[in-house]
C-alpha cells in the first residue's frame, strides 16, 4: 500500500506542501458552497512569504470594492438627476415639437387640415311661421310655430392665399351648402309666412321723416303691391327671391346702404363665395401666443361700425383655430363678420368626447346685456339710439343695424335665451332652453382644437310704430323673431380623435414612465451602495495594511480548509488524516 501511494506521487500526485496553494478544495461538509467564491485562489510562488501575498490580494480586493461603491454611487446620482431633468423639461421639449408642427406652412399636416378641415359640418335652420298675421296687426300677440330643421351639409375651405414675410398669411374662407333632405323636417319648397322684411326696413327708415314723405312711401308700397306679411318658400328665404321694393331701394338708397345683391334672401351671396371677407392672421412662426390671431380683416385693424376703438377692435381668431394650451382661466375671442364684433368665450365645464378630456367654452350669459348691467356694451349702441331711448335697447338683443345697411335687425340667442323675460312674454310659441339653444364649443385644451361645436344665433326684426304708412299700421315696439340656426361639428373623424387622444395622453405618460424609471434605477443603485457601505461599516476597525475584520474572517474560513503554519511543514492531525497518502 505504501509503495502504491509512493508510485502515485511519483506519477505527479501533489505533495502535502502543494495542497496549500492548490485551487482544488477538499470536500468539507462544514463549508457552505456559497462561501466558495470567497476562497483565495492560489498564488504563484515568487519566493515571497505567502502571508505577504495574501495581504496584497486582500488590499487589492478592498480597493476594487471602493471603486465599485463609487461607480454605483455616481451612477445612482446620474439617474436621479436625469429623472429630475426629465420631470422638469420633457414636457417643454415635446411642446416645442408640437408647436413646430402647428405652424401654418405650405405642405404641413396642420396647414392642410386648417385649409380644408376633414370634418362634416352642418347648418340647421328653424323658421318661425306666423299663424295669426291679421290678429297680430290688430294688436294681439304673434303666435309662432317653429318649423325645421332644414339641414344643409357644409364644405369649408380657405382659398386665395398670400404669405407675408412678417409671419402672417391672408386668405378668404368659403362655405358651400348642400341641402340634406333626409335629415330635414321637410323640403325647401315648404312655405313660411312672416313679415315682409324689405317693407319693414323701408318703413323703419322713414319713421323720423316728415309726414309727407311717409305718405309718399305708403302710396308707393301700394303701387308695388307690397303687403305687411309675405309667404315664401324656404328656398326663397334662404337663397333669395326677386322683390320689387328691394330693387327700387337699391336705386334710391345712399351708396353706403346699398345691398350688393339683386335678390333678397337671408343667405343670399353666401353659398360657395368668399362673402366673409379677407382675413390676415398670424401663422405661429414667430410666437404661439398669438397663433391664428387676426392681424386685419378686409385690410382693417378696426371696424367702422361702433362708437369706440374698444368695440371696433378685431380681437381673436376666425373661429377655426386658436392658440394652444387652453386653461379654464383663459378668455378667448372669435371674430364673427355676421355679428360685426368679436365674441368672448369663457369656461363652462369639463367634458369628454371619444375618451378625450376637454373644456366647454361659450359666451358669457351677459354678452347681450344692456349697458346698465354690462357697461362694456355701451359702445355697441348704434349712433342716436342712446340719445333717443336712453337705455340702448333691451337685455338679450344685439342691434346690428349699423353693419347691415341700416336694416332694423338684431341678433339674440335662440328663443331669446338669457334675454329679458319681456321678449318671450310678447310672443307665443318660444321656450328658451339652454341645452337646445345654447352656444358652446368643446376644446381639447392642449391644442385648443374644437372636438364639438354648436354655434347658435337668432335673427330678429326690431319693429317700431310708424305713422302714416298704411302697410305699417299695427306694427309696434317689439323684437319679432324670424328664424334661428345652428352651425357646427357634431364630432371629429375617428383618426383625428385618436391623434388628439395621443397628443393629450402620450407626452405625460412618456414623461412619467421615463422619470419613474430613472428614479427607480437611481433608488436601487443607492440601496445597493448603502448596503455595501453598511457591510463595510459593520467591521469597526481595520488591520494593518488595510485588512479589515471581514478579511480576517475570510482568512479564518480559508484556513479551515488548509491551515498553513509559519514554517509550512506541519498540519493538524485531523486535516492530515484527510490528505492523500
Secondary structure, DSSP 4 states (H G I P E B T S, - for coil): -HHHHHHHHHTTPPPGGGGGG-SSPPP-TTS-GGGGGGSPPP----SS-HHHHHHHHHHHHHHHHHHHHHHHHHHHHHHHHHHHHHHHHHHHHHHHHHHHHHS--TT-HHHHHHHS-SS--EEEEEEEEES-HHHHHTTPPEEEEEEEEEEEEEEEEEEEEEEETTTEEEEEEEEEEEE-TTTSSS-TT-EEEEE-HHHHHHHHHTTTS-HHHHHHHHHHHHHTT--SEEEEEHHHHHH-B--HHHHHHHHHS-GGG--S-SSB-TTTT-SSB-TT-EEEEE-SSS-STTTT-EEEETTBSB-SSSSSHHHHB--SB-SS---S---TT--EEEEETTTTEEEEEEEEEEEEETTEEEEEEE--TTTT--TTT-GGGGGGSPTTHHHHHSS-S-TT-EE-GGGTTT--EEEESGGGTTS-HHHHHTEES----HHHH--EEEEETTTTEEEEEEEEEEEEEEE---SS-GGGTT--SEEEEEEEEEEEES---HHHHHHHHHHHHHHHHHHHHHHHHHHHHHHHHHHHHHHHHHHHHTS--B-GGG-BHHHHHHHHHHHTTS---TTS----HHHHTTS--
